[in-house]
Amino acid sequence: MRKCSLLIALCILTGFVLPAEVFALRPFVTTDADVVETNLIEIEYGIFGLHVQKHLGPDEFTLEPSSIRFNYGLTGDSEIVLETVGELIDNEYKGELGIKEKQFANTAGFYKKVWWRGSNWIPNFATETGIVFPTEKGTSGLNLEGTGIFSWYLNNLTCHLTLGGGTEKEGFEHNRRGLFIYGIILDLPVPQYKKFHLVTEYSGEKVEHSILDHQILGGMMWEGPRNIEYDIAGFTGLNSESVDLGMTMGVTFVIGKTVYRREH
């Protein structure tokens, strides 16, 4: 929590608030207080990802050959979000990749709405609420999830703060447990290269009666031809409950308009 407090303080102390051009949010666990324009489809496609996590028993190696997130713009400054991740899992990793399990994870549908758009020191504020489907092995029953998101668009820095919660039900259990979710993103454009950004995120989740699972991510994003945004990032967990190390890379693009960029 100390790291999260430091990052929030950095956002508050940063310069004068002015509109800033920002990139899409694909590499991150959390999101921003913005939505895609009406009748447009934004696709955040994860080309590749991997997680390595060590346990007291067998190590676990998870390969994500693809992940996808659809954002469809609605009227009323809102959007529908659909997402899922394909996973290939080896839970006895010993230097050779021998896949033991295949599954889809983090499969969910959300409704996201921007309630107000800030100016000067006032941030954008949005909510994202929806249902998480039981597509992972060993899970059952629908879970609910809801978050509130604040976004500050500064001259030389963009900051997104997410706070929320929901429910989680493990396989073969009859009772649901509460879930607390949080995350903070910093997006720093490189002055010499206007289409190149350095990014970092601290995020975590705490399931009732369990250890906090939190991680930190760092990477870069850049805009290529035809307004396609590319990203690559690495991440590491901050305790024994979290992933030991991982990486992700992907692209973001919009269908329905030749030139598109989120406006703030």
N, C-alpha and C positions, 0 to 999 in steps of 0.2 A: 504493500500500500504506500510505502514511502516513495517508491519510484513514480507511482501514479500522481501523488501530491506534487512532486517536483515538476512533472510534465504540465500539470494544470497551472502551476505558478508561472511556468515559462510562457504559456499562452497569454495569461493575464498581463504580464509585464512587457510583452512584445509591443513596441512602437505604436503607431497611430493606425486606427482601423480604416482600411480602404478596400474597395472591391478587388479581388485577386482572381486570376485564372487558375483553375485547379483541374486535376486529372480525375479519372474515375477511381473507384474504390476496390477493384478486384483483388489485390493481394491480401486484403485485411480480413480479420475475423469480424470486426465491427463495421459500421457504415457511417454515412453522412446525412445531414438534414437537408436533403434535396431529392428531387424526383425527375424522371425523364419527361420530356415534353409530351403533350397529348397526342395519342395515336402513333407515337414512335416506340420502337422496341430497342432497348439497349441490351446487348448480350455480353456478359462477362464470362469468358471461356478460359478455364484453366487447362493449359496444354499438358502440363506435367507437375507432379508434386510427390514428395516422399516424406515419411516420418520414421524416425528410429527411436524406439523407446525400450529401455532396459528394465527388466523386472527381476524379482528374486528368483523366479523360475526362468523359462525360456525368454530370450529377447524377442521383440516384435518389430518387424519391418513392414511398413505399409506403403505401397506404391499407388499413387492416384493418376492413372493414365488420362483421366479427364474429369473436369468438374464444370458445371454450367449454372449460370444464374440469369434468368430472363426478367427484365424490368419493362413492363408495358404501361405507358403513360395514359392516365385517365383525366377527365375534367376535374376541376376543383383542386388543382395542385396536388394530385395524388397518383399512385401507381399500384399495380399488382406485381408481386415478386414471387417467382417460382424458382427453386434451386434444388440441386442434388449433386452428390459426389460419388463417383465410381471408385471402389477400393479393391486392391489385390493385396492379401495379407499373408505373410509368412511369420508365424509365431514361434518358430524354432530356427531363427536366423543364425547361421554359423559360417558366414563367408560365401555362401552360395544362395542364389535366389530360387527357392522352391516354394511356389505359391501353394498355400494350404486352404485359403478361403477366398471367396469372391462375394462382394456385397455392395449395396448402395448405402450411403450414410448422409446425415444432415439433409434429409429430404423434407422440404417444408414449403408452405404457401403463406404469404404475408400480404397485408394491406398497409401501405405506407402513405402518410399524409403530412404535408408541410402546413403547420398551423399559422406560423407567421415568419416573415422574412425580415431579418434585422438590418439595421443601419447603424453606423458609428460603433458604439460599444455593445449594441444589442445583437445577439447571435440569431441565426435561423433556429427554429425549433420544429421538430417533426416527431411523429410516433410511428412505430412499426409493430403491428400485432398480427398474430396468426397461429397456425397449427403446424406442429412437427410430427411427421408420420413415422411409424415404427418399421423402418426398412433395414435397420442394422440387426445383425444376428444377436439373439438374446434379448431383444427389446420387444415390448408389446404395449398396445394402447396408444391413443393419441395424447400428445402433450401440448400444452399451451405456452406461448411465449409472447412477451410484449416488452418494448423498450422505448425510452425517450431519448432523443438525440439533439444535441446542441452543436452548431457549427459556427466558428468564427472565421471570417474571410479577411485576413490581414494583408498588408501590402507585401510583406516578404515571408509570410508564414500562414498556413491554413491549419486550423485545429478542429478536431471533431471529438466530442465527448459523448459516450453512450452509457446509459444506466438502465437496468431493467431486471426482469425476472420471469419466472414461469414455473412449470412443473416438469418432473422427470420420473418416469416409471421404468424400473429395471425388469428384465424378464423374470417370470415366476414370482413376482412380488405383487401383492394386492393393494398396497398403499402407495400413493404418489408422494414424492418429496419435493420440497420447495427448491427453487434454483435462483441464484443471484448472478447477474451478468454485468460486466462492466468493461470499458475499453476506452483508450484515448489514442488518437492518431495525430501525428505531426507531419505536415507536407511542406518541404522547403524547396522552392525553385532555385536553380543555379543561375545566377545573373548572366553569366557569359553565354549560356545556352538556354534560351527561353522555353524550349520544348522538353527540357530535361529536369526531373525533380528527384530529390532524395527524400525518402519516406521512412518513418518508424512508427511502431505501434506497441503499446503495452495493453494486454487484455487478459481477462481471467473469468472463471466461473466457479461458483461455490455451491455444491449440492448439499442440502441439509444433511447433517451428521456425517460429512465426509471432509477430506482434506482439500484445501484450495488448489485448483489447477490453473496456473497462470504462466504466461510466456511473453517474450519480447521479440519483435520482428524488426528487421532493417533491410532496406533495399532501394531500388530505383525504378522510375517510370519515365517513359519518353514517348513523344508523339511521332509516328511515322507517316508515310504517304497515305492519302485518303482518310485522314483523321482517325486512323487506327492507333490505339494506345497500347504499348507493350510494357510489360513489367517483369521483374525478377526480384526475389527476396529470399532471405534465409531467416530462420527463427530457432529459438532455443527455449526450453522450459526453465523455470526458476526454482523448482523443487522436485522431489522424487515422484510426485503424482503426475508431473507434466512430461511432455515429449522431451527427449534428450536433445535432438536436433532435427532439422527438416529444411526443405526448400520448396519454393513454388514459382512457377512462371506461367504467363498467359497473355491474353490480348483482350481488349474491349473495343467494341464497335457498335454502331447504331444502324438499324434498318428503317427506312422510311424517309430519309432525307440525306441529300448528298453531303452537305456540310452541317455538322452539329457540334455544339459544345454547350455544356451546362452554363447558364448565365446566373449571376448573383447580383 
